[in-house]
């Protein structure tokens, strides 16, 4: 007799499935070779974050003796064991794929060599590089009674070195030392091209250091040298209510992050047992030790694949974002927006439109105020420069900078200080809540009145990720949206009574209630025998109440189609519970990042864009935004984008009731949504 399927898929096990779909892209022989190498890099970077945050949290629960099951039925200890097994299997497959990709790259003339394979000229060149560039940066760290085990930084590469001495008694333990592989230098070292060869050849930096390890330990004989790498708990623990200055408190926590509790060690296959045992004892780790058959930390492949000149045939065809046609033939963006709303779909349409919007506002003498949220910003942000310029011109500039954006804290602190120096009012949001909403408000004086212009987006105000992520952004001068935007900033920056939103849904106060109301309306239509449909696209779905609400809607007869790139705890296609729910995931060249919701509403369709995934943190612990699209033409554009995703049969995988994903393939009529979207007329065909 078959056991009934559990109601929910565990969040962390679902994440493992997502990272496997990323690995599938590295394994997919139809992808260009250098792009496959990049996907291997992404698998490693994803796993680093998973270990330092999610696994670290489970580890902390176990150490605290927490044994309660989560809503998916797992105790921390039971989940930990399953995750260790599945991540181990995934890493094994990742390195098997790495070897396949490297063999294929070698056939194309891109080779990583063992140092013993180099000819005399090449050997001299890399030796000179070691003595001139690498050696001066290295610091050997001995471990003995007078020199305790050093602080190992998270996600840095180290060499564990065992040493012998001529006068040592044979039964004495070897000397132990650690050498950090300098992250300031590239992991891959180019060697001179052989005579008559067109091949590009490289050696790994850690192997070059190992070759010359004796130069760091005069009088000692190296017995064994093995790379290893530590991952620490990277989650910040902030006392926001007790902090006098949130910025200073976060700076302190960032310094503490270096001392986070060890979570994982990766080590070279065949590592000397003595060195391995010493690491286990010092770091107090046992079951999260990964033996790696290949170079540790494949994240270096991202830079490597992007740095090779002349291999465009091994990369995706370049996509040049086009400037939105609505703005293309006008020097006055505000005049355009008085006539119509404008929707931008990145990366196919250029983020320069957002930069220009703020820059124009900074220069415009009739603009009185600019207000915006910043969550993740690029290193050279034109937006930040424009905001500073506007403040220096005497405009009221208010910027809500989220200092707690994970792993971007230091960059955001630097931007906050720069903006404050320029005269901007910088706000760090509300205590206990991350400000994740993406909104920009410009207040302009026009003919004895004020008009508000708003940009609302699904993605960060970051021109780098706008080239790598799919996101939508809405420009509008709709007065209802403008009024809600002003009210939202008043709530974030000052004291304000609860506001009755005319258009927005705002977390944590009423976003979930608004979504529940929209779902219940579809249920009511289904009960009346009318067509009822919900289509929603997001990054993750893990909130139990939301999943239960969707189950209710499915049981009422509502047809539900979900495009969820990453974690999905909902189990679709289960008779009597979720047979009317379909879940697909698209993993391809660009990271699917947009959040779009469509409710059929008895034929009077409503379309929304949002900053929020349907996760507990987004719905209850963050300031998030759900914004309607009023323009019927733009609603059609959004529907076209969503339908194109749903019809993808090349890079789309469907979630099965048992929690696994099956790739949707149709060789006869293939549709790859991310490539089809290059034809902008295909989805922007409302005229």
N, C-alpha and C positions, 0 to 999 in steps of 0.2 A: 504494500500500500504506500503510495507516495505521500510524503509529509507536505502539509500546506506551506506555501512560500511565506516567509516573514513579510510583514507589511512594508518594511522600509529597507533600503540599502544603506549600509554604514557609510558615513561621510568619508572616512579615511580610506576604506577599501575602494570606494568609488573614485577617490583621487588617484589611487594606484592604477585603476583602469584608464583614467584620463592620460596619465603619463605613458602608459603602454601605447595609447593611440598616437602620442607624439613619437614614440620609438618606432611605430609602424611606418611613419613618414621617412625615418632614416633607413628602414628596410625596403621601402618601395623603390624598385628599380626603375620606375618611370620618372622619378624625380631626378633632377640634375645632381651629379656626384657631390659637388661642393655644398649644395643645399642639404643633401643627406648628412654631410659632416656637421652642418649647423644644427640639424635636428638632434644629433647625438649630443652636441653641446647643450641644447635646451633641456634635454632629459637630465643631464647632470645638474644644471642650475636649478631646475625644478626640484630635484631630489634634495639638494642642499637646503632649500627653503623649507621643504617638508620636514626634514630632519630637525632643523634648528627651531622650528615653531611647533608643528603638530606632534612629532614624536617626542620633542622636549616636554610638551604639555602632558602627554600620557605618562612619560617617565616621572614627572613631578607628582602626578596623581598616585602612582604606585608607591613612590617613596613616602607619601603621606598616608599610606594605608587605605586609600580609597578603593572600595570594592563594589560600589553600586553600579548596576548596569545602566547604559545610556538607552535612549528610546529605540535604538535599533537592536538592543539585546546583548550588548557586549560590555564586559567589565574591562577596566584598563589593562589588566594582566592578559586576559584572553585576546584582546585586540592587539596588544603589543606583539604577542607570539605570531599571530597571523600576518601582521605587517612586516615583521622581520623576515618571515619566509617569502612573502611576495616581493619585497624589495630585493632580496637576495636573488630570486629567480630573474627579476627584471634586469638587475645589474649584470648577471651572467649573460643574458640575451643581448644587452647593450654592447658588451665587449666582443661578443661573437660578431655582432653587426659591425663594430669598429674595425675588426680585422678584415672583414669582407670589403668595407669601403676603402680601407688603406690599400688592399690588393688592387682594387679597381683604379684608384688614383695613381698607383705605380704604373699601370698600363698606359695612363695618360701623361706620364712623365713627371709626376709629383710624388717624391719618395722620402720617407723617413728612413735613415740609415742607422745601423749599428756603427759605433765608432771604429770597430775593427774592419769595416768594409770600405773605409775611406782610403784614397791613395795618398801618397806622400805629400803632395801639394795641399790637398784638402785637410789632411791631418795637421800640417803646420798652420794653416789658416785658423782652424778652430782652437788649436793650442794658443796661438797668439791672442785670439779673442778672449780666451779664459784669463790669461795673464794680464791683458790690458784692461779688460772691462769687468770680468766677473770676480776675479780674485780679490780686488780691493774692497768689494762690497760684502764679502763673506765674513761671518763671525762664528768660529767654532765655540760650542758651549759644552764644556765638560760637566759631568755629573759625578760627584763624589761627596765625601763627608763635609768638605768645606764649601762645596758649590752645589746647592740643592737643585732639584729638577726645575728647569726654567719654565716661565709662563709661555705656553704654546698658544699662539693666536688662532682663532677660528678660521677654518677654510684656507689656511696657508700650507704650503708644501714644505716638508722637512725631510732630512736624511738622518736615519738612525745609524750611528757608526760604532762598530765594535773594534777595539784596538788591543794589540798584544805588545809586550815589551820583551826584549831579549833576556833580561834577568828575571823575568816573572817565573815563579814556581808553576809547574805544569797544571796543578789542580786549582790555581787561583781563578777567580772569575775575571773575565775580560774587562777592560776599561770601556766606559760607555760615554758617548758624546752625541750632540745633536747639532746639525747645521741646517739653517733655514735656506731654502732655495729662494733667492730674492725675487719677489713678485713685481718689483719695479722693472725687471728685465723680461723680455719675451721668452716664453717657454720653448719656442722653436727657433733654432739658430741656423741660418742659411749657410751652406758651404759652397765654395767656388764650383762652377760648372766644369765638368771634366772636358778635356779636349775633344772637340767634335761631337759633344753630346748636347741635346736640347733639354735634358731633364733638369728639373729643379730639385735639389737635394737638401735635406734638413737633418739636424740631430736635436735631441731633446736636451734642454739646459741641465736637468738633473743628472743625465748620463754624462755630460761633459764635466760636471762637478765631481761625480763619482770617479771618473778617470784620473782626476788630479787631487783626490782627497788626501793623499799622503803629504801634499804641500802644506796642509793645515795642521799636521800633527807630526812635526819633526821628532825623530827619536822613537816613534811608535810605528807599528806595522798594522795596517788595516786588515781585519779579519773578514768583516762583512759590512756592506753598505746597502741600506734598503730605504726607499721612500715610504713616508706615511703622512697622513693628513687627519686632522682633528676637526670635528664639528661641535660647536658649543650651543647651548640654549641661547637664542638671540631675542627672546621676547622681552619687551620692556615691562617693568613693574613700577608704575607711577603712582605716587600719592598726590593726585591732582588737587584734592580739596585742601590738603595741608601745605601745598607748595605756595610760597610767596611769589615766585616768579616761575611760570611754567617753562619758559625757555631755558632757564638755568637748571631746572630740575631734569629736563630731558638731556641736557648736556652731561649732567652727572651720570644719568642712566646709560648713556652711550659709552662712557668710560667704563662703567661696570660690566657692560656687555662683553668686554674682552675677558672677563673672569667668569662668564657663564658656565654652568655645570656641563661637563663633557657629555655628549649624547652619542656620538658615533666616531669610530676610527676606521679609516681605510688604510690598508697596508699592502705592500708589494708581495706578490705570490712568492713563496719560498723564504719568507723572512726568517732570520735566525731565531730559534726558539727562545734564547736568552733575551734578546731585544724585545721580542713580542711579549714575553711574560712581564718584563719590566714596565712596558707601556700599559699593560692591563692593570698592574698593581698601582702604578702612579695615577692613572686616570680613572680607576675604579670602574672599569667597564669589562663586560664579559661577553654578553650575547649580541651586542651591536657592533661587532668587529667584522669588517668586510675585507676578505682577501681578494685582491684585484689582479687579474691576469692581463696586464697592460698598463699604459701610463695612467697614473692617478689624475683625477679631475679633468675630464674631457671638455670642460667649459672653454678651454683655450682654443678649441677648434672653431669657435665663432670668429675670433679675431684672425685665426690662421686662414680660414676659408675666404674671408673678406679682404685679405691683404695681397692675394696672389694676382699679379697683373697678367693680362693676356689670356685668361681662361674663361671668357664670357660664355662660351659654349657649354661650360659645366655649371652655369648658374641659371636662375630664372631670367626670363626676358625682362628687361627694365621697364617699369611702369612710371611714366611721368604724370604726376597729378595735374589735372587741368584746373584752371581758375574757374569758379562757378560762373556760368554764362550769364546769370542774372546781374552780376556785378561787373562783368567783363567790359561792357561798353559805357560805363558811367564812372565819373570821378566823384560822385556823391552817393555813398552807400546809404546814407540816411534818406535821401530822396527815393531810392529804390525801395527801401523798407516801408516808406509811407504808402507805397502802391501795392506791395505784395510781401508775403513772407518768403523766406528762402531757406531751403534745406540743403546741407552739405553732407555728402557721404565720403568719408575718408577711408582709405588713402587715395581713392580714385579722383576726388576733388581736393584741392590744395588747402592746407591749413593756413596758408598765407592770408586767406580771407579774414580769419579771426585776428591775425596780427595786424592787418590793415584796418580793421574795425576799431581796434584800440588805439592804433597810431593816429588815425584820422580824428578820433575823439580827443586825443591828447592835444592835437594842433588846432582843433575847431574852437574859436572864441565863444561860440554859443553853448558849448558843452560846459555844464556847471559841476557835474559829479560823475565819477566812475566808481563802481563797486564790483568786486569779483571775488570768487573763491579760487584758491590755488592748493591743489593736493599733491600732484607730482609735476615738477617743472624741469625742463631740459637744462643742460649745463650752460648754454648760451641763449637765454630766453629773450626774444625780441619783445615779448609781452611785458616782462619785468622792466626792460628799458623804457618802453612806452609809458608804463604806469609812473615810473620815476619822473619822466619828462612832464607828464601831466601835473604831477604834484608840484614840481618846480615852477610850472606855469601858473600856479595859484588855484588849480581846480581841487575840489574835495575828492580825494582818492582814498577809498577804504578797501583794504585787502584782507580777506580772511585766509590766513596761512595755516594749513594743517601741519603742525610740527610732529604729529605722531604717525605720519605716513610711513609704514614699515620699510626700513632700509633706505629711505630717502630723508631721514631726520636731519642729518648733518647739512645736506644741500639746502633744505628748506629753512634751517636756522640761518644760513648765510644769506639767502634771499630776503628773509624777514629783516635782518639787520640792514641790508642795502636799501630796502624800501623805506625803512624808518629814517635812515639818513637823508633820503630824498624828500622827506616831508609827508609820506603816506601815513594814514592811520592804519596800523597793522593790528589785527585782532587774531587771537589764537583759538577762537571758537568757544564752546561751552564746556564746562567741567564735566568729565565723564563721557563726552561724546566726540567722535571724530566727525569733522565736517567733510563729507564725501560728495556732496552735491556739486555739480559743475554748472555755474551760472555767472553771467556777466551782465551788469546793468549800466546803461549810459543815460543820464538825465540831461536833456537838451532844451534850451529856451527857444521857442518858436512862436512868433506873432503874439506876444503878450501871454503865452501859455507855456506850460512845460509838457514835453512829450518824453515818454520812456521808450528806450530801445533795449531789447533783451537778446542775449544769446544763451541758450540752454543746450547742454551736450550730454552725451553718454560717456565721453572719454575725458581724460585729463587735458588741461591746457598745456600740452607738451608737443612741440613741433617735431620731435624725434619719434615718439610713439605714434603720432598721427600718420607717419609713413609706414608703420609696421602693424598697426591695429586697425580693424574695421570699426568705425564709430560714426554716429550721425550727430549733427548739430543743427539747431533751429535758430535762425535769426528772425525776429518779429518785433513789430511795434504795436501788437494787439494790446489795447488798454487794460483788459482784464489780466493778462499775463504780466503786464508792467506793474499793475497794482499789487499783485501777489508777490512779485519779485521785490518790490520795496518793503513789503511787510516781512518777507523772509529775512532780509538783511537787518531790519530793525530788531527782529527776534534774536538774531545771532549776536549783534553788536551792542544791544542795549537792553533795557527793561521794557517788556511789552506784554500786554495781556494776550491770552490765546486768541488767535485770529481765525476768522471763518474763511477758509480758502475758497475762492471763487473758481479757480482752475486747477491749482496744484494739489497734489497729495504730498505731504511732508512727513518724513520719519524724524523722530520716533513717535510723534503725537498721533497722526491719523492716517499714515500711508497704508498700514495693514488694513485698517477699517475700510478705507476707500477701495482697496483691491478686493476685499471680501464682498463689499457691496456690488462691485462690478461683476464678480463671479456669481453672486446670488441672483442678480438680474438675468444672467444667462440661464441659470437653473429655472427661474420662473418662466422664461420663454419656452424652455424645453418641456416644462410641465403643461404648458398650454398647447403643445404640439407644434410650436413654431421652430424654425431652424435656429439652433443655438451653437455658437462656435467661439472658442478662445484660441488665439495663437499668441505665444509669448516666447521671446528670445532673451536669453540672459547667459551669464557666465556660470552661475551655480544655483542649485535649488536644494536647500537642506533644512528649511524651517518646518518643524513637524505640523504646526497648526495650518500652514499654507498647503502642505501636502494633503492633510486630511480634508481641507476645503476643496481641493481639486478632486480628491476621491469622491466626495459628495456630489460634485458637479457631474463627474463621469457617470455615477450611478443614476443621476437624474436624466441622463441622455445627452449631455452637452458634449460635443465633439471638441477635443482638446489636442492641440499640436504644440509641442514644446521643442525649442531649439536650445539645448543646454550644452555649452562647450565642455565644461569641466565636471565638477561634482554634481551628481543627481541622486538624492536619497529616495525619490519616488520610484515605485516599481510599476511600470506600465503593463498593460495587456493582461492583467489578472482577471479572470472571469468573476463577475459579481462585485468587483471592486474598481478596476481601472481599465476595463476592456475598451473604453472610448478614449484612452489617452495614448498618444504616440510621442516618443522622445527620440530625437536625433541629435547627434553631435558632429560638428564640422571642424576638423583639424587640417589645416592647409598652410599655404605660404604665409598668410597674415593671421594674426591672432584675433579670433572673433571676439569682440569686446562690447558690441552695442547691446543695449537693452531696449527692446521694442515690444509693446503689448497692443493687441488688436482684439476688440470685443465686438461681436456681430450686432448685438443690440437690436434684434428684430429687423435687420436691414438698414438701420440708421447707424452705420458703423462708427465706432470711436477708436481712435488711434493715439497712443501715448509713447513718449520716449522717457527714459528714466536713467538715473545714476545708480539705481539700487538693484542688486541681485536679490533673489528671494531666499536669503539666509537670515538667521536670527540676528547676527550682528548688524546687518544692514537695516533690518526692519525695526530693531529695538534699541540699538546702541550707537547709531550714527545719524547725522543730519543728511537726509537723502531727499531726492526730488522726483516726483512723477509729474510730467507736463503734457497736456493735451496738444494735439496738432489740429488746429481749427480749420486751416485752409484745405478745402476738399481736393485740390490738385496735389498737395503735398501728402495728404492721406493716401492717395493713390500711389505716390512714389514709395512711401513706406511699405505699402502692401506689396508692391512689385519686388522690393528688396527681400521681404520675408518669403514671398512665394518662390523667388529664385533660390533661396536657401533650402526651402522644403523640397524643391525638385532636384537638388544636387544628388547625383548618383555616381559620383567619382570619389569625392572625399568625405562623404557623409556616412556615419555609422549609426545604426539603430540600436537602442537599448532594449534588450530582451527581458522577459519576466524574471529570468534567473540572475540578472545583474551583469551579464556580459554584453558586449557590443558586437554587432555584425556589420561589416562594411557593405554598403549598398552599391552594387555594381551593375551597370547596364552598358555593355560594350557596343550595343547596336545604336543607341541614341544617348551618348554620354553628355552630361551637363555638369560642368565644374563651376560652381556658383562664383567663386572668387575670380576665376578667369573670365567668366561671362560678364561680370560687373565692369570689366574694362570698357565694354561697349556701353557708354553712359546712356545712350538713347534707349537702351534695352529697359532700363528701369526709370529713367526720367522722361517718360513719354506721355506726359499728361496734356500736352498741347497738340 
